[in-house]
Amino acid sequence: MKYNLVILFAFLSLSIAAQLPKGFVYVKDIIPSIKVELRYYGNHNFIGKRIDGYHNERAILSKQAALALKAVQKELASNNLSVLIYDSYRPQTAVNHFVRWAKDLNDTIQKQEFYPLVLKQHLFEEGYIASKSGHTRGSTLDITLVDLRNGEPLDMGSPYDFFGKESWVNNTNLSKDQLANRMLLQKIMAKHGFRNYANEWWHFTLKGEPFPNTYFDFPVN
């Protein structure tokens, strides 16, 4: 009996840990076909290590944002394309990790790949790092598009999380295909209720987001 109670307690603990605040969903539950590669769960990001608050590679969004994204995914499917999520809901704990890193000017391990032409001390003033993030409100996400025929992301002209003019939405110093890919992403997200962020082609926020003034800090489990 004692052994069974231990198992039951462990099961209930896991169930409680997996619960989300009201109004939030796991994106895969709403869009099973979505592709997910949470960069802050792994090491391939501008800091070079897993970010605080990311304990699982599970994309989380407000329910409204997930439903809007479902419409995007449905339309893309007819063209053998899919959304690939690099980041979605982001706990304040993770944002605090970014801020601590940005203030440590000696840590430039990932500079060559992610911010070769931007001085680290200027990341705040140029809008690449902030003490508060729209992601923490639950309706902002970072995405690209994947070609389902070969499983490869479309060429957007700069990598995800590249800090520089190359990633600006209005950058036209791109090939014809890169421009077309960016335009496709921008148009389909706008069509389904998302607004972009001028400095990052991958960044979108749901218009009329349900928690515009709340910055959450529950972990990504």
N, C-alpha and C positions, 0 to 999 in steps of 0.2 A: 504493500500500500504506500509506504514511504517513498519507494522508487517511482511509483506512478505519479505521486504528487509532485516530485521533482521535475518529471517530464512535463506535466501539465503546467507548472509554474514557468518553466523555460519557454513553452509554446506561447503562453499568454504574454510573456515579456517580449517575445519577438513580434507578436501581433500588435502590441501597444506601440512598440518602436516603429513599426511600419505604417502607423496611422498618420495621416496628414491633417493639417488644420482644415477646418471647414472652408470649402471653396477652392481647394487645391486637388489636383489629380496627378497620377503618374501618366505621362503622355502616351506610353505604350498601351495603357488600358483603353484609351480613346482612339488611338491610331496605331493598330498593331504593325502596320507596314513601315512605320517611320524608322529611319536610321539614326543611331545615336553613337556619338564618339565624344564623350565629355572630356575635354582636354584638361580640365582642372582636377579630374580624378586620377590622371596619370602624370607623367613627367614631361610630355611634349607640350610645354607652354612657356611663356616668357619668364617665368621664375625658375623652371627646371625641376620642379618637384610637385608632389601632390599637394593641393591647396587645402588648408584647414576647413573642415565642415563637409568635405566630400568623402563619404564613406562607402558609396556605391555608385555605379554608373547607371543611374536611373534619372531620366529627364522628368522634371516636375514643372507644372505650370498652373496658373489659375484655370478653372474649368472653362471660363469664357475664352481665354487665349487658346486653349487646347482645341476647343470646338471650331474656332476660326482657322486654326492651323489644319484641322481635318479637311476643311473645304479646300485649302491650298493643295494638300496632298492628293485629294481626289482629282483635282484638275490636272495636276502634274502627271498622274498615272497614265493618262491617255497619251502622253508623249514619252513614255518609258523613262520618266524622271521621278526622283524622290527627294524629299527634304532630308538633309543630314544635320542633326543638332549637335553643335559644338558646346553650347551652354544654354541653360534656360533659367529656372529659379536658382538664385545664388544666395546662400546665407550671409548675413552681415559678418559672421566670423571669417568668411573667406575674403570679404572686402577689407576687413581689418588686416588680414595677412598681406594683401596687396599693398596696403598703405605702409606697413612696417618694412616690406621689401623695398618700396620706392624710396624710403628715407635712408636706406643703407646704400650709400653711393659706391661702396667698394664691391658690391655684389653685381657684377656685370657679365656673368657666365653666359647668358643667353643673348647678349647684345647683338652679336653679328647676325643672328637669324631673325630677331624680332624688332630691333630698333637701332639699326646700324648708323643712321644719320640723325638720331635724336639723342640729345644729352639726357642722361637719366634724371638730372635735377630739374629738367623742364617737362617731365611727364605729366605733372599736375596741371601746370599752366596751359599746356597744349591739349588738355582734355582727354588724355589716354588713361589716367588713373584719377579716381575721385574717392572721397571718404564715404560717399553714398552712391549707390548704384540702382538704376531702374530694375535691374535683374532681381534685386532683393524684394521688390514689390510683387513679383510673381508673374508678370505678364510681358516680360521682355525676354527675347531669345536671340542667340547667335547661330546662324545657319548658313549652309550652302546647298547646292543642288548636286545630286548624284545621278549619273547615267546608269540606269538599271541594266543596260545591255552589257556593260563591262565592269560595273561596280565602282567606277572612278568618279571623283568629284569633277565638276566642270571647271575649266580654267577661268578664274575670275581676275587674273592679272596680278594679284598679290596674295600671299598666304593669309590664313586666318590669324588675327591678332598681330598683324604687322603694323607697327606704329610708324606712320609716315604718309606723305601725300599720295603715295601709290594706292592707298586704301580708301581715299576719299571717294565718296559717291560721285562727285562731279569730275573725277579724273578722266580725261579723254586720251591720255598718252598710253593707249592700249591697242592691241590688235583688233581687227574686225570681229573675230570670234569672242574675244574677251569682253568687248563692249556689248555684244549681243547677249552674252550670258548674264552679265550684270543687269542689263535692261530687263531681261526676262525675270530675274529674281525680284528686282524692285517693283516691276509692274504687277506681278501676281500677288506679292505681299500687300501692296497698296489696295489692290482690288478686293482683298478679303479683310480689310480693316486694320492693317498695320501701318505705322509710320516709321520711316527710317531715321538713322542718325548719320549726319553729314560726313563724319570722319571715319566711318566704318561701314563698308558695303554689306557686311554680314549681320548688322545689328538692327533689330526691329522691336517695336513696342505696340501692343494692342491699343488702338484708340478707344477711349472710354474704359480704360482698365478698371477692374473692380476695387483695387486697393491702392489708389493713387497717392496716399499719404502714409502708408504703413510699410515699414522696412522690417521684414521678418528675419528670424535667426534660428529657425529649426534646421537640423542637419539634413543633408541629402543621404538618405538611407535606402 
